[in-house]
């Protein structure tokens, strides 16, 4: 089954996030192994995007996407199982009468 949002096909979770936010996720999170120069350029681009009127509501959109993800996956996020503790082995004290 194919999913289309605004004429764009969303193939995976990242595509849905990019379409919901209107920007690539890597712009905000970075990529593994990026250099200091690449990071500075990425952050400059992000600042420029945030300065445009089109993206003034980006923090609200990010909050909404995060809230929807938490709501959708809350049962798994809070499914905590207590693990049994290993039994303690007592050793006799030295010098104690047997």
WONOR-V867600 format. One record per helix or strand of 3 or more residues. SS is the DSSP state (hx for helix, st for strand). FROM is the first residue (numbers start at 1). LEN is the number of residues. If there is no record, write none. Layout:
# WONOR-V867600
SS|FROM|LEN, SS|FROM|LEN
This chain:
# WONOR-V867600
st|3|3, st|8|3, hx|13|9, hx|25|5, hx|36|16, hx|53|3, hx|58|20
